[in-house]
Amino acid sequence: MKSRAPLALMEQMVMLLVFALAAALCLQAFVRSDNISRQSEARDRAAMLVQSAAEAIQFYGGDACDAFAGAAELLGGQYEQGLLWVDYDEDWNLGGDAYRLEAQGILSENPALREAAVQMVDARGKPIFSIQIAWQGEVRGNG
């Protein structure tokens, strides 16, 4: 008479393998969910900061240089050669290298209108959130 112990052991091994595969799939789902949550949080925070920067630029209005310089001072950023930028760390505090808010003027067909592109990019330069804004500029007459 043959022993049934090897058969029972084989059955236990198969059940253990199935359980391990199920656990691995669950763990993978949780990791993916966490990544999606982090990306959504970053996009939400970026949208809020981009909107704040856009409103600061529009608040200072007038000439693009004056608007960007005023907004840079208000936001704690820098403005040089037509580009406004503010750097943030991983926790969205000023002065890091994880995220960068950028604003740059866009040429407008209407002389009374100033336009700019405002965006948040990650450390690799990949855009997270961006908008275009416009505000009324100063119109200089011919006389």
Rosetta constraint file for C-alpha pairs under 8 A:
AtomPair CA 4 CA 8 HARMONIC 6.41 0.50
AtomPair CA 5 CA 9 HARMONIC 6.09 0.50
AtomPair CA 6 CA 10 HARMONIC 6.08 0.50
AtomPair CA 7 CA 11 HARMONIC 6.22 0.50
AtomPair CA 8 CA 12 HARMONIC 6.25 0.50
AtomPair CA 9 CA 13 HARMONIC 6.25 0.50
AtomPair CA 10 CA 14 HARMONIC 6.28 0.50
AtomPair CA 11 CA 15 HARMONIC 6.28 0.50
AtomPair CA 12 CA 16 HARMONIC 6.13 0.50
AtomPair CA 13 CA 17 HARMONIC 6.16 0.50
AtomPair CA 14 CA 18 HARMONIC 6.25 0.50
AtomPair CA 15 CA 19 HARMONIC 6.15 0.50
AtomPair CA 16 CA 20 HARMONIC 6.10 0.50
AtomPair CA 17 CA 21 HARMONIC 6.23 0.50
AtomPair CA 18 CA 22 HARMONIC 6.22 0.50
AtomPair CA 19 CA 23 HARMONIC 6.11 0.50
AtomPair CA 20 CA 24 HARMONIC 6.13 0.50
AtomPair CA 21 CA 25 HARMONIC 6.24 0.50
AtomPair CA 22 CA 26 HARMONIC 6.25 0.50
AtomPair CA 23 CA 27 HARMONIC 6.12 0.50
AtomPair CA 24 CA 28 HARMONIC 6.12 0.50
AtomPair CA 25 CA 29 HARMONIC 6.22 0.50
AtomPair CA 26 CA 30 HARMONIC 6.32 0.50
AtomPair CA 27 CA 31 HARMONIC 6.25 0.50
AtomPair CA 28 CA 32 HARMONIC 6.17 0.50
AtomPair CA 29 CA 33 HARMONIC 6.06 0.50
AtomPair CA 30 CA 34 HARMONIC 6.16 0.50
AtomPair CA 31 CA 35 HARMONIC 6.29 0.50
AtomPair CA 32 CA 36 HARMONIC 6.22 0.50
AtomPair CA 33 CA 37 HARMONIC 6.13 0.50
AtomPair CA 34 CA 38 HARMONIC 6.20 0.50
AtomPair CA 35 CA 39 HARMONIC 6.19 0.50
AtomPair CA 36 CA 40 HARMONIC 6.11 0.50
AtomPair CA 37 CA 41 HARMONIC 6.13 0.50
AtomPair CA 38 CA 42 HARMONIC 6.15 0.50
AtomPair CA 39 CA 43 HARMONIC 6.11 0.50
AtomPair CA 40 CA 44 HARMONIC 6.08 0.50
AtomPair CA 41 CA 45 HARMONIC 6.13 0.50
AtomPair CA 42 CA 46 HARMONIC 5.92 0.50
AtomPair CA 42 CA 128 HARMONIC 7.72 0.50
AtomPair CA 43 CA 47 HARMONIC 6.03 0.50
AtomPair CA 43 CA 128 HARMONIC 5.92 0.50
AtomPair CA 43 CA 129 HARMONIC 6.42 0.50
AtomPair CA 44 CA 48 HARMONIC 6.35 0.50
AtomPair CA 45 CA 49 HARMONIC 6.27 0.50
AtomPair CA 46 CA 50 HARMONIC 5.93 0.50
AtomPair CA 46 CA 120 HARMONIC 5.94 0.50
AtomPair CA 46 CA 128 HARMONIC 6.85 0.50
AtomPair CA 46 CA 129 HARMONIC 6.11 0.50
AtomPair CA 47 CA 51 HARMONIC 6.03 0.50
AtomPair CA 47 CA 120 HARMONIC 7.98 0.50
AtomPair CA 47 CA 129 HARMONIC 5.93 0.50
AtomPair CA 47 CA 130 HARMONIC 7.64 0.50
AtomPair CA 48 CA 52 HARMONIC 6.20 0.50
AtomPair CA 49 CA 53 HARMONIC 6.16 0.50
AtomPair CA 49 CA 101 HARMONIC 7.86 0.50
AtomPair CA 50 CA 54 HARMONIC 6.10 0.50
AtomPair CA 50 CA 101 HARMONIC 6.97 0.50
AtomPair CA 50 CA 118 HARMONIC 6.32 0.50
AtomPair CA 50 CA 119 HARMONIC 6.18 0.50
AtomPair CA 50 CA 120 HARMONIC 6.63 0.50
AtomPair CA 50 CA 129 HARMONIC 7.52 0.50
AtomPair CA 50 CA 130 HARMONIC 7.10 0.50
AtomPair CA 50 CA 131 HARMONIC 7.63 0.50
AtomPair CA 51 CA 55 HARMONIC 6.17 0.50
AtomPair CA 52 CA 56 HARMONIC 6.18 0.50
AtomPair CA 53 CA 57 HARMONIC 6.19 0.50
AtomPair CA 53 CA 71 HARMONIC 6.87 0.50
AtomPair CA 53 CA 75 HARMONIC 7.21 0.50
AtomPair CA 53 CA 118 HARMONIC 7.60 0.50
AtomPair CA 54 CA 58 HARMONIC 6.20 0.50
AtomPair CA 54 CA 118 HARMONIC 6.72 0.50
AtomPair CA 54 CA 133 HARMONIC 6.71 0.50
AtomPair CA 55 CA 59 HARMONIC 5.93 0.50
AtomPair CA 56 CA 60 HARMONIC 6.46 0.50
AtomPair CA 56 CA 67 HARMONIC 7.89 0.50
AtomPair CA 56 CA 70 HARMONIC 7.82 0.50
AtomPair CA 56 CA 71 HARMONIC 5.18 0.50
AtomPair CA 56 CA 74 HARMONIC 7.51 0.50
AtomPair CA 57 CA 61 HARMONIC 6.15 0.50
AtomPair CA 57 CA 67 HARMONIC 5.02 0.50
AtomPair CA 57 CA 68 HARMONIC 5.87 0.50
AtomPair CA 57 CA 70 HARMONIC 7.33 0.50
AtomPair CA 57 CA 71 HARMONIC 5.28 0.50
AtomPair CA 58 CA 67 HARMONIC 6.94 0.50
AtomPair CA 58 CA 134 HARMONIC 7.48 0.50
AtomPair CA 58 CA 135 HARMONIC 5.85 0.50
AtomPair CA 59 CA 67 HARMONIC 7.57 0.50
AtomPair CA 60 CA 66 HARMONIC 6.96 0.50
AtomPair CA 60 CA 67 HARMONIC 4.67 0.50
AtomPair CA 60 CA 68 HARMONIC 7.87 0.50
AtomPair CA 60 CA 70 HARMONIC 6.20 0.50
AtomPair CA 60 CA 71 HARMONIC 7.01 0.50
AtomPair CA 61 CA 66 HARMONIC 7.31 0.50
AtomPair CA 61 CA 67 HARMONIC 5.03 0.50
AtomPair CA 61 CA 135 HARMONIC 6.39 0.50
AtomPair CA 61 CA 136 HARMONIC 6.87 0.50
AtomPair CA 61 CA 137 HARMONIC 6.62 0.50
AtomPair CA 62 CA 66 HARMONIC 6.90 0.50
AtomPair CA 62 CA 67 HARMONIC 6.50 0.50
AtomPair CA 62 CA 114 HARMONIC 7.91 0.50
AtomPair CA 62 CA 135 HARMONIC 7.74 0.50
AtomPair CA 62 CA 136 HARMONIC 6.54 0.50
AtomPair CA 62 CA 137 HARMONIC 4.33 0.50
AtomPair CA 62 CA 138 HARMONIC 5.46 0.50
AtomPair CA 63 CA 67 HARMONIC 6.19 0.50
AtomPair CA 63 CA 114 HARMONIC 7.58 0.50
AtomPair CA 63 CA 137 HARMONIC 5.85 0.50
AtomPair CA 63 CA 138 HARMONIC 6.66 0.50
AtomPair CA 64 CA 68 HARMONIC 6.01 0.50
AtomPair CA 64 CA 105 HARMONIC 6.81 0.50
AtomPair CA 64 CA 114 HARMONIC 6.77 0.50
AtomPair CA 64 CA 137 HARMONIC 7.95 0.50
AtomPair CA 65 CA 69 HARMONIC 5.98 0.50
AtomPair CA 65 CA 82 HARMONIC 6.91 0.50
AtomPair CA 66 CA 70 HARMONIC 5.99 0.50
AtomPair CA 67 CA 71 HARMONIC 6.08 0.50
AtomPair CA 68 CA 72 HARMONIC 5.94 0.50
AtomPair CA 68 CA 79 HARMONIC 6.63 0.50
AtomPair CA 68 CA 82 HARMONIC 7.95 0.50
AtomPair CA 68 CA 83 HARMONIC 7.80 0.50
AtomPair CA 68 CA 84 HARMONIC 6.11 0.50
AtomPair CA 68 CA 103 HARMONIC 7.86 0.50
AtomPair CA 69 CA 73 HARMONIC 6.33 0.50
AtomPair CA 69 CA 78 HARMONIC 7.67 0.50
AtomPair CA 69 CA 79 HARMONIC 5.76 0.50
AtomPair CA 69 CA 84 HARMONIC 7.58 0.50
AtomPair CA 70 CA 74 HARMONIC 6.24 0.50
AtomPair CA 71 CA 75 HARMONIC 5.94 0.50
AtomPair CA 72 CA 76 HARMONIC 5.82 0.50
AtomPair CA 72 CA 77 HARMONIC 4.57 0.50
AtomPair CA 72 CA 78 HARMONIC 5.28 0.50
AtomPair CA 72 CA 79 HARMONIC 6.02 0.50
AtomPair CA 72 CA 84 HARMONIC 6.32 0.50
AtomPair CA 72 CA 85 HARMONIC 7.32 0.50
AtomPair CA 72 CA 86 HARMONIC 7.62 0.50
AtomPair CA 73 CA 77 HARMONIC 6.23 0.50
AtomPair CA 73 CA 78 HARMONIC 7.24 0.50
AtomPair CA 75 CA 86 HARMONIC 7.36 0.50
AtomPair CA 76 CA 86 HARMONIC 6.81 0.50
AtomPair CA 76 CA 94 HARMONIC 7.48 0.50
AtomPair CA 77 CA 84 HARMONIC 7.06 0.50
AtomPair CA 77 CA 85 HARMONIC 5.59 0.50
AtomPair CA 77 CA 86 HARMONIC 4.27 0.50
AtomPair CA 77 CA 87 HARMONIC 7.19 0.50
AtomPair CA 78 CA 84 HARMONIC 5.71 0.50
AtomPair CA 78 CA 85 HARMONIC 5.51 0.50
AtomPair CA 78 CA 86 HARMONIC 6.45 0.50
AtomPair CA 79 CA 83 HARMONIC 5.61 0.50
AtomPair CA 79 CA 84 HARMONIC 4.33 0.50
AtomPair CA 79 CA 85 HARMONIC 6.50 0.50
AtomPair CA 80 CA 84 HARMONIC 6.68 0.50
AtomPair CA 82 CA 104 HARMONIC 6.17 0.50
AtomPair CA 82 CA 105 HARMONIC 6.88 0.50
AtomPair CA 83 CA 102 HARMONIC 6.96 0.50
AtomPair CA 83 CA 103 HARMONIC 5.91 0.50
AtomPair CA 83 CA 104 HARMONIC 5.00 0.50
AtomPair CA 83 CA 105 HARMONIC 7.68 0.50
AtomPair CA 84 CA 101 HARMONIC 7.96 0.50
AtomPair CA 84 CA 102 HARMONIC 5.58 0.50
AtomPair CA 84 CA 103 HARMONIC 5.02 0.50
AtomPair CA 84 CA 104 HARMONIC 6.46 0.50
AtomPair CA 85 CA 100 HARMONIC 6.58 0.50
AtomPair CA 85 CA 101 HARMONIC 5.32 0.50
AtomPair CA 85 CA 102 HARMONIC 4.47 0.50
AtomPair CA 85 CA 103 HARMONIC 6.47 0.50
AtomPair CA 86 CA 94 HARMONIC 7.36 0.50
AtomPair CA 86 CA 95 HARMONIC 7.68 0.50
AtomPair CA 86 CA 100 HARMONIC 5.66 0.50
AtomPair CA 86 CA 101 HARMONIC 5.06 0.50
AtomPair CA 86 CA 102 HARMONIC 6.75 0.50
AtomPair CA 87 CA 94 HARMONIC 5.91 0.50
AtomPair CA 87 CA 95 HARMONIC 5.19 0.50
AtomPair CA 87 CA 96 HARMONIC 5.56 0.50
AtomPair CA 87 CA 97 HARMONIC 6.09 0.50
AtomPair CA 87 CA 98 HARMONIC 7.56 0.50
AtomPair CA 87 CA 99 HARMONIC 5.89 0.50
AtomPair CA 87 CA 100 HARMONIC 4.52 0.50
AtomPair CA 87 CA 101 HARMONIC 6.40 0.50
AtomPair CA 88 CA 92 HARMONIC 5.09 0.50
AtomPair CA 88 CA 93 HARMONIC 5.24 0.50
AtomPair CA 88 CA 94 HARMONIC 4.59 0.50
AtomPair CA 88 CA 95 HARMONIC 5.19 0.50
AtomPair CA 88 CA 96 HARMONIC 4.36 0.50
AtomPair CA 88 CA 97 HARMONIC 5.93 0.50
AtomPair CA 88 CA 98 HARMONIC 5.98 0.50
AtomPair CA 88 CA 99 HARMONIC 5.06 0.50
AtomPair CA 88 CA 100 HARMONIC 6.11 0.50
AtomPair CA 89 CA 93 HARMONIC 5.45 0.50
AtomPair CA 89 CA 94 HARMONIC 6.51 0.50
AtomPair CA 89 CA 95 HARMONIC 6.33 0.50
AtomPair CA 89 CA 96 HARMONIC 3.62 0.50
AtomPair CA 89 CA 97 HARMONIC 5.38 0.50
AtomPair CA 89 CA 98 HARMONIC 4.83 0.50
AtomPair CA 89 CA 99 HARMONIC 6.33 0.50
AtomPair CA 90 CA 96 HARMONIC 7.25 0.50
AtomPair CA 90 CA 97 HARMONIC 7.84 0.50
AtomPair CA 90 CA 98 HARMONIC 5.41 0.50
AtomPair CA 90 CA 99 HARMONIC 7.36 0.50
AtomPair CA 92 CA 99 HARMONIC 7.79 0.50
AtomPair CA 97 CA 123 HARMONIC 6.39 0.50
AtomPair CA 98 CA 122 HARMONIC 5.89 0.50
AtomPair CA 98 CA 123 HARMONIC 4.81 0.50
AtomPair CA 99 CA 120 HARMONIC 6.84 0.50
AtomPair CA 99 CA 121 HARMONIC 5.69 0.50
AtomPair CA 99 CA 122 HARMONIC 4.44 0.50
AtomPair CA 99 CA 123 HARMONIC 5.54 0.50
AtomPair CA 100 CA 120 HARMONIC 5.60 0.50
AtomPair CA 100 CA 121 HARMONIC 5.34 0.50
AtomPair CA 100 CA 122 HARMONIC 6.38 0.50
AtomPair CA 100 CA 123 HARMONIC 7.40 0.50
AtomPair CA 101 CA 118 HARMONIC 7.32 0.50
AtomPair CA 101 CA 119 HARMONIC 5.73 0.50
AtomPair CA 101 CA 120 HARMONIC 4.36 0.50
AtomPair CA 101 CA 121 HARMONIC 6.47 0.50
AtomPair CA 102 CA 118 HARMONIC 5.68 0.50
AtomPair CA 102 CA 119 HARMONIC 5.35 0.50
AtomPair CA 102 CA 120 HARMONIC 6.24 0.50
AtomPair CA 102 CA 121 HARMONIC 7.82 0.50
AtomPair CA 103 CA 116 HARMONIC 6.56 0.50
AtomPair CA 103 CA 117 HARMONIC 5.55 0.50
AtomPair CA 103 CA 118 HARMONIC 4.26 0.50
AtomPair CA 103 CA 119 HARMONIC 6.45 0.50
AtomPair CA 104 CA 116 HARMONIC 5.40 0.50
AtomPair CA 104 CA 117 HARMONIC 5.51 0.50
AtomPair CA 104 CA 118 HARMONIC 6.69 0.50
AtomPair CA 105 CA 114 HARMONIC 7.62 0.50
AtomPair CA 105 CA 115 HARMONIC 5.81 0.50
AtomPair CA 105 CA 116 HARMONIC 4.09 0.50
AtomPair CA 105 CA 117 HARMONIC 6.38 0.50
AtomPair CA 106 CA 114 HARMONIC 7.53 0.50
AtomPair CA 106 CA 115 HARMONIC 5.19 0.50
AtomPair CA 106 CA 116 HARMONIC 4.97 0.50
AtomPair CA 106 CA 117 HARMONIC 6.79 0.50
AtomPair CA 107 CA 114 HARMONIC 7.56 0.50
AtomPair CA 107 CA 115 HARMONIC 6.79 0.50
AtomPair CA 108 CA 113 HARMONIC 6.49 0.50
AtomPair CA 108 CA 114 HARMONIC 6.29 0.50
AtomPair CA 108 CA 115 HARMONIC 6.28 0.50
AtomPair CA 109 CA 113 HARMONIC 7.96 0.50
AtomPair CA 111 CA 137 HARMONIC 7.78 0.50
AtomPair CA 111 CA 139 HARMONIC 6.95 0.50
AtomPair CA 112 CA 136 HARMONIC 5.89 0.50
AtomPair CA 112 CA 137 HARMONIC 5.08 0.50
AtomPair CA 112 CA 138 HARMONIC 6.21 0.50
AtomPair CA 112 CA 139 HARMONIC 5.51 0.50
AtomPair CA 113 CA 134 HARMONIC 6.60 0.50
AtomPair CA 113 CA 135 HARMONIC 5.86 0.50
AtomPair CA 113 CA 136 HARMONIC 4.81 0.50
AtomPair CA 113 CA 137 HARMONIC 5.28 0.50
AtomPair CA 114 CA 134 HARMONIC 5.44 0.50
AtomPair CA 114 CA 135 HARMONIC 5.34 0.50
AtomPair CA 114 CA 136 HARMONIC 6.04 0.50
AtomPair CA 114 CA 137 HARMONIC 5.61 0.50
AtomPair CA 115 CA 132 HARMONIC 7.15 0.50
AtomPair CA 115 CA 133 HARMONIC 5.60 0.50
AtomPair CA 115 CA 134 HARMONIC 4.26 0.50
AtomPair CA 115 CA 135 HARMONIC 6.56 0.50
AtomPair CA 116 CA 132 HARMONIC 5.73 0.50
AtomPair CA 116 CA 133 HARMONIC 5.39 0.50
AtomPair CA 116 CA 134 HARMONIC 6.44 0.50
AtomPair CA 117 CA 130 HARMONIC 7.17 0.50
AtomPair CA 117 CA 131 HARMONIC 5.97 0.50
AtomPair CA 117 CA 132 HARMONIC 4.48 0.50
AtomPair CA 117 CA 133 HARMONIC 6.40 0.50
AtomPair CA 118 CA 130 HARMONIC 5.59 0.50
AtomPair CA 118 CA 131 HARMONIC 5.47 0.50
AtomPair CA 118 CA 132 HARMONIC 6.13 0.50
AtomPair CA 118 CA 133 HARMONIC 7.53 0.50
AtomPair CA 119 CA 127 HARMONIC 6.83 0.50
AtomPair CA 119 CA 128 HARMONIC 7.45 0.50
AtomPair CA 119 CA 129 HARMONIC 5.61 0.50
AtomPair CA 119 CA 130 HARMONIC 3.95 0.50
AtomPair CA 119 CA 131 HARMONIC 6.36 0.50
AtomPair CA 120 CA 127 HARMONIC 5.87 0.50
AtomPair CA 120 CA 128 HARMONIC 5.55 0.50
AtomPair CA 120 CA 129 HARMONIC 5.41 0.50
AtomPair CA 120 CA 130 HARMONIC 6.33 0.50
AtomPair CA 121 CA 125 HARMONIC 5.18 0.50
AtomPair CA 121 CA 126 HARMONIC 5.20 0.50
AtomPair CA 121 CA 127 HARMONIC 4.22 0.50
AtomPair CA 121 CA 128 HARMONIC 5.35 0.50
AtomPair CA 121 CA 129 HARMONIC 7.32 0.50
AtomPair CA 122 CA 126 HARMONIC 5.47 0.50
AtomPair CA 122 CA 127 HARMONIC 6.54 0.50
AtomPair CA 122 CA 128 HARMONIC 6.79 0.50
